[in-house]
């Protein structure tokens, strides 16, 4: 990566002119102060699949892959389908294939490359995700080798565009309740047939990418029924359109029409009216049917079988997490570059207005998002490695899979919401320019919007995390003998009660009293933040667990009502867990850096992340007695101080994201603003020099008043 | 308004079937419990200009005025221009005209009607706002009678579409620094001419509605220069295109192109290369130039003159406040209607899934927004009345005008941000359906997005509010004699220090101890909430004022740096003020209601608003000693209890918004979801009755296990 390929690095040069004459309270650090090694941090952010990311970043910079700014839905869909064919020709998804299908089974590289596409056009990314990450993956993950050989090549080279037909209008997140049926008919065809059927309107498959126009086949999730028994949801390979694109008999399709974003994808609905497919079109790896209708499965428990089949979905969540972080990086690159060039209102210097980035409020709105984006990037790298371990087969035990799913469910909601908040904040921070489509922020928000509710609705995912945390907590209790449980609970309750005594940690006060600097330093200690975030995550789970300990003995209806009474707390516990996970990943990432300057600057960024998380939940920390009033009162000031400490590093921090020209297409972040500012400044300079500038009426009046005062004296 | 014109009222009937069989912890209140009188609350929300609103609501329901779902920028612009011509033919803006121009000078009615347009198409609303609210208004407010007679008729009937050319690329919010010049040339033309000139790129007028295509004239804000003196920014009437739509000599225009929303408006740029216009094209009400170039003004101070001329801008802020509230109402109508019909996941009843609205998390995400929307609606009515008082001339004193501007600056940011948050929350709460354009939420978010930064950037407006609050505070100090100021400050500081002692209000604890119900009741007392919100608003201003008291003696540069160090706190103080204003307006609105049931239900909604505001800033209340730890610990539980208390009233609460079919075009809120749910339920009912439903594998296994256990016993 060359220096001139970096727009942010380029603007950094410009910035140094600015910060030599700072209007913010804290000047640039002197020469000896820590400075970020952009190259090294950039390398760290690239992570394990750096090469795949670099190639994908070059690809994403190609104009023919970019999002159009003004197109009808039909035009955008055509464009993206053409782009998808380009990607197919270049065989970009080959890394996902296992060895026996001619690939390297390099799932980490595949997902890493996929994530980078978000800065070209999120529609292209998600269209590729539907085709290869979902539809093809379902065949690879759920089919036997014969089925893979039959259908994967056409899926890869796009001779068979496909839909991933899971979601139904009536059931989005609750896949277990899908109503489409696949009923086995042993007398059908040569060797038995499945009858795929949509029993009512709410069972139409909906929101499926490729379904409205391009899909020739679909991996359809339906209840497998044979010999009068419903074996639950399984996946079937169902041709839906012929070579000319005409719907096959019994198949209906509707177009979802225009959406809030991602309009390059032809989302639509599919329904099946007793559509017959061969017996061997059941993707039978985890459940198969013999010609006589006998059902067999390598996994005995129907519940575990179901969740194993759904395991393939985790890939989507992993890649959305990484994509959301990348989108945040692009947004921050644009808004921060602009904020270091754009000037508005005079403050210190009457001949030069103040650059936006020097306003406290501007730092306050952008820097915590920058910190969270760093935290999210390091956390994502851990998730991607866990994913690669499982999907490569190196760690295929159920615990690794469950841990992976919990981590994905923890991070995907956090990062997709962060992206939406960050992009919106960046858009507003750029004022009217932020609302222009050419400056990319609005389109990015529109496209990323649905990332919060598809591939696992964020709220539902956080609820899964909370349930996992609760069940882990309960398992701990299981290690205690029966008699001990009562004691254990009583003891925990006592600890909690103590925590609820305000200022239990009087020691904090005594240690810090009268020494704001010391308190600041101590809150910036990693141990302090780790303890606060870890204890919070733990206690919030404990509190819910204790509140729900009676539910086990209740009727299902009463138990459900009891759990529902604590749903908001459960989600809150999951979010606390997410903060901890990201904080730890960030800290681990920093420890791995060699350059001392980079470590110092990123530690400030990490502290900003950690202290912001604590401050956002400060009432809870105060009420639980975990943070003293004195520290509580200190924290906002500490956060402001961190903002100013980081001010000189903002362009380095975004430069490390390696967002390149081509990714950045926003004129406001490509020098346009600086050029205008320079031209205006030159104009006024020349005017002042020439002495032919008009005098302002106010100045004349002030002079006259002064003269009058002098006369009356 | 008839009952059958109410979609929400209609769905209320459906809902009663649901709530008879509730799965939430708290059932419908029995017959004797309070119930909202929808008709009466609806009437209260209509406010003083009810008739104008009713007519405008009928208009907004007409399909020919609705937002297209899929159109290119060019198509959408054409459509909206046609719609604008319809509005012109129907003379909808006549109420704004003063008597001598043939109108009733009914500014309140004019703005009320304008606000209602937002549910038809926000592009149409803003296009109308540009033409009549800004461009025509500038002529009416800043021109003399001759100028009004010459240009207003063509502006009203759209023979002269116009642009309001204030903002420059380089200066959005800082109007005082505009760089376009209007230099007087007494030798030009018959009677002297102005030379309008754009000195550099950053001085191009930008983001102007109508500028790209439709505008034939523009009200251009430029620095008035005559006899070598710069008299500051004034407004000029400048023809920009001929009858055929060709740009006039010296005028340049560029198209802003596609935007994040509002794409029915042709925003663009304008620049002037020594364009000459007659002397009499200066809109001269507050500053005029004689043929010889002598400048005169009825307002001596250049600063006050400038802000008086800008006073016309307040109309835009007032109307955006009302429009944002209306948009929130539409979004809540859609999401809450859907949430009472959509079912997902079984909990209590194995044959029926739970309706979304019965999940605690769903109540938690939507109801506080509903409460804030009510608060905002009552606050807006007060703002509109204040606006009408000033613009009708009944209250034209500077204080009334200043109060109006402060109130507009307080409410416009709050309501436009509330609208964005509410729409986004509603969109996510509707899952994938929320992302479909036909369900309106995504388009609403895209269009409303820019409401946060145009007509006064929200952050800048809040800063104005903070400055006003600070200067009011300082004025109080002025009433104390010189020697007294020191004492006053010392005394205030002491009070603050006391407040900072944790649990100064030990009394709260003693009174409440061991009685959660009493604490709940006392926090729901209006006096408690009022005291908390008022004291907070007051103390936050005091704290900034005390922190800044040294700045007065500093150099301008140091003072600016000092103020900048407290910018985030200033914005926070302004937000606290906005909470108080809205809470009071809500409370006043409730007091005016006659129906006891409505008062009771809305008091719960008001409490939800007040306690949410307190809870969101709970750490501050705890640290300031204003709320005891015990109450602090109580408040989240109280909020949850309020959610359940309000659960049975949600459809009544949205019905009172009077959002009609035609405003609601979202299929998910027009019965489509209920129909699908009913069909699916009927299917499963029939299947259970017929006994030919397949048995689930899990049920078989459970039965087999049981049998095995029985055998081994």
Interface residues (C-beta under 8 A of the other chain):
Chain A: X23 X24 X25 X69 X70 X71 X72 X73 X167 X169 X170 X171 X172 X173 X174 X177 X179 X199 X200 X201 X202 X203 X206 X207 X223 X225 X228 X229 X230 X231 X232 X256 X257 X258 X259 X260 X261 X295 X302 X303 X344 X345 X346 X347 X348 X349 X353 X354 X358 X359 X360 X361 X364 X420 X424 X427 X428 X431 X432 X434 X435 X436 X437 X438 X441 X442 X443 X445 X446 X449 X450 X452 X453 X454 X457 X458 X459 X463 X500 X502 X503 X556 X557 X560 X561 X564 X565 X566 X567 X568 X571 X615 X618 X619 X622 X623 X629 X632 X633 X640 X675 X676 X677 X679 X680 X683 X694 X695 X696 X697 X698 X700 X701
Chain B: X23 X24 X25 X69 X70 X71 X72 X73 X167 X169 X170 X171 X172 X173 X174 X177 X179 X199 X200 X201 X202 X203 X206 X207 X223 X225 X228 X229 X230 X231 X232 X256 X257 X258 X259 X260 X261 X295 X302 X303 X344 X345 X346 X347 X348 X349 X353 X354 X358 X359 X360 X361 X364 X420 X424 X427 X428 X431 X432 X434 X435 X436 X437 X438 X441 X442 X443 X445 X446 X449 X450 X452 X453 X454 X457 X458 X459 X463 X500 X502 X503 X556 X557 X560 X561 X564 X565 X566 X567 X568 X571 X615 X618 X619 X622 X623 X629 X632 X633 X640 X675 X676 X677 X679 X680 X683 X694 X695 X696 X697 X698 X700 X701
